[in-house]
Amino acid sequence: MKLRNIESADWPTILEIQLECYPQIEPESLQVLQSKWLASPQSCFGLELNNQVVGYCLAHPWVANNPPSLEQQLSAIKAANTLYLHDIALSANVQGKGAGGLILGKLKQFALQHGYATISLVAVQGADRYWQQQGFKIHAIDKDLSGYPSDACYMIYTL
C-alpha cells in the first residue's frame, strides 16, 4: 500500500468507496468532496494497492471547535488553527491492515510541518471508539451537529 496525491481520474473510485463506507449517510456530492481537495490538495491523498485506489483521505485546515457541516462546499480557508480530518475511507479489502495508521501518520506529519497543534474530526457510525484508540478525545462544542448522524461527536487529537 502506498499513499499518493489524489488525481482527477480517482474521483469515480472515491465516490464508490464513500458509498461502501457510509451506508447510513446520504453521500456527499462530488463537488463538495472535491472542494476539500481543492482547498488543501497537499493534505488529501489516495491509498493505492496494486495500482488501484482502495482508500482516500480528505483533510484541510480549519477553525477548531467549529467543524464544517456535511455537504458544506469549501472556499478559501482563513485563520485556520487545526487540521480538520473530513474523512478517511477504506475499501473493505484493506480495512484492518494498517492503512488507517499509515494515513494518520502522514496527517500528523503534515500538521506538525504546517504549525497545527491539533487534528480534529467528527466521528460517526461508532468510529469514536477507533479514534479514541488513536489518541483522539471527545470534545464538547457549541456547534449543532444535527446535520450528522445522531451518534456524531467532535474529537481532537493534540500533537
N, C-alpha and C positions, 0 to 999 in steps of 0.2 A: 504494500500500500504506500502511496505517496501523495503528498499534498501539492497542489499546484494552483495557479491563478485560474479563476473561472473564465471560460471563453464563451463567446456568443453562442456557439453551437451546443453548449452544455444545457441550455435552458429547458428544452423538452424533457431531458432526463431529470433535471432538478424538479420540475413540476410533477413528474411521475413519483419521485422519491417523497415529495411533500404529501401526495395523496396516500402513499403507502404508510407513512409515519403518523399522520394526523387524521385518523378516521372520524374523530369526534368534533373536528373543527372544520368550518367552511374554508376551503382552500383560499389562500391569498392569491391575488391576481399576479400575472407575470409582471405587470407594470410596477406593482408595489414591491415585489421581490427584487426586481432589477433596480429600483430606486435605492435600496440599501447597498447594493453592489456599486452603483454609480457614485454614491456618497462617499464610499471608502473602499475602493477595489483592492487595496493592499491588505485589508483585514477580512476579506471574503475569499474563500477558496473551495476548490473541489477536491474530493478524495477519489483517487483513481486506483483501480486494481485491474491488471491485465488490459490496460488501455481503455478501460470503461469507467465512467463516473459512477461511483457507488455510494456517494455521500457528498454533503456540502456543508459549509459554514457561512453564515451571513452575520457579520458583526460590524459595528460602526461606532464612532464617537457619539456621545450623547450626554444629557444632563441627568445626573444621579437623582434618584427618588421620583422621577417623572417619566416612566417608560412610555415609548410610543404606543399608540393603540394598534390593535390588529387592523390591517388594511389601511394603515396610515402611510401615504406616499411621502418619502423624504425629499427635502430640498437641501439647500446649504445648511450645514450644522455649525452654529456659532456657540462659543462659550462652553464647549464640552468639557466635562470633568470625570467621565467614566467611559470605559469601552463597553458598549451595550451588545450583549450576545443575543441577537434576534433568534437565531436558530442554528442548531446542529442537527442534521437529519441524516440517518444512515440506513441504507438498504438492509434488509434482514440478513443477507448473507455475510455482512461484516460486523453486525452487532455482536458485542461480547468478545471481540478480537483485538481490543486496544485502540481502536480508531478514535474513540472519544477522547482518550488520554492524549493521543498524538495531536489532535486538533486543539485541545485545551492548552497543551504545552506551547503550541505556536501562538495562541492568543495571549497567553501570559507574556511571552517574549515580546510580542507586538506592543502590548500595553506598557510594559516597562520601557521599551525603546522610545515610546511617544509620551512618556510622563504621566500616564494614568495610574493612579493608586488603587483603582478598583476595576473589577469587571462585574457588570450587573446583568440581570436577566429576569424574565417572568417564566416561572416553571408551570407547566400544565400537564394534564394526564398522568399525575402521580410522579412526574420527573423530579420533584423536590427531593425525594429520597436519594436519587442518584447524585444530584447536585450537592446535597449535604455531605455525601461520601467524598466529594471532590473538594470540600472545604468551604462551600458557599453557605451563608447563613441567611435565614429568613429575616427580612427587614420590613417593618411596618411603614407604610407610606400613606399619604393623604389621597393620592390619586385613585379614582374609582376604576377598578379592573373588571367591571361587569361586562365589558365587551369581550372578555376572555372566558374560557370555560369556568365553571363555578369553583373548581379547585385551584385556580390560579394564585400564585404567590410570588411576590417580588423577592429577589435574593441578591446578595452581594458577596463577592469574593475580594478580600483585601490582600493586595500584593505585598 
